[in-house]
Structures are given as C-alpha cells and as structure tokens.
Amino acid sequence: MAFYKKVHTQEQPIPEGYQIYSPALMVQGVQFRKKDAIKFAKLAVSKPVYLIFEREPDNPEDKNAIKIIGCISAKKEIKKVHIGYVEREIAKWISESNMIEFVAPRLCKTYAGTKNGGYVEIGYQLIGTKDMKHKYKSYKDNVRSIHT
C-alpha cells in the first residue's frame, strides 16, 4: 500500500492581477478517471505540475462541461492528462458568463492511495482576474439567494 500526498500552494503562485475566487474546490469525476488521476497525483509528489481548464462543449451530458487537465513537466515536454471536471454549477457560470479567459485553476493538494483499487483527491482554487471578481461575487450571491 502506498500513499502520495502533497500540498502545492507554495509552488503555485497567484499570477499578478489575479486573486482567489473560491478557496477550496475538488476536481469532480476523478472516480471515473481514477487511473489517470492517481498517476497525476503520484507524479505530483516529485515533478512540477499544474492544472488548466479546457472547455468541452460537445459533452453529451453537459454542454457547459469544463475538463480539468493535469499538466506534468517532463524533460522537454508537458504531459497532459484529463483528470476530471469542474463542478457543474461553476462550469455553467464560467461558460455562460464567457469567463473561461479570466479564470484558472490553482492546484492546492493531491492525495492518492493505492490500497483496495485506489483512492484519489485533487483539490484546487478557482482564481481569476481582479477586475472580474464582481461577476463571481454576483454569481455566488445569486446561488445563495436561491438556496435560502
């Protein structure tokens, strides 16, 4: 049995002009991409890694789907692995608000265990440009009013 665990926030600086929109999100659907997600989490312990978003408008389950791609720095190339998705409601907001160019994932933690078929968690923050934070705040306020 092996465990691979790492906190990444010190290695993932927030770019100038960006700020945290949501501090603690989990990559969704990793259980369906377990092999690739565990591979990414294992390599994240010893290699430079980061996440990117990629729209998937042809997804038959959700036209607003946004893939989360794990990027692993290899010797002379970047290996990209589809590890999961953005939570459905946030992906809908990003897509319908045309925010894909203004937001990004910031890798926070990776955790994987290989016992009993494997377990994996990958956490990230949603970061975005400071000048667009008001759009995210408006979206969150609207979500809160719907649920109260």
Residue, then its C-alpha position, 0 to 999 in steps of 0.5 A: m500500500a502506498f500513499y502520495k500526498k502533497v500540498h502545492t500552494q507554495e509552488q503555485p503562485i497567484p499570477e499578478g492581477y489575479q486573486i482567489y475566487s473560491p478557496a477550496l474546490m475538488v476536481q469532480g469525476v476523478q472516480f471515473r478517471k481514477k487511473d489517470a488521476i492517481k498517476f497525476a497525483k503520484l507524479a505530483v509528489s516529485k515533478p512540477v505540475y499544474l492544472i488548466f481548464e479546457r472547455e468541452p462543449d460537445n459533452p453529451e451530458d453537459k454542454n457547459a462541461i469544463k475538463i480539468i487537465g493535469c499538466i506534468s513537466a517532463k524533460k522537454e515536454i508537458k504531459k497532459v492528462h484529463i483528470g476530471y471536471v469542474e463542478r457543474e454549477i461553476a462550469k455553467w457560470i464560467s461558460e455562460s458568463n464567457m469567463i473561461e479567459f479570466v479564470a484558472p485553476r490553482l492546484c492546492k493538494t493531491y492525495a492518492g492511495t493505492k490500497n483496495g483499487g485506489y483512492v484519489e483527491i485533487g483539490y484546487q482554487l478557482i482564481g481569476t482576474k481582479d477586475m472580474k471578481h464582481k461577476y463571481k461575487s454576483y454569481k455566488d450571491n445569486v446561488r445563495s439567494i436561491h438556496t435560502 
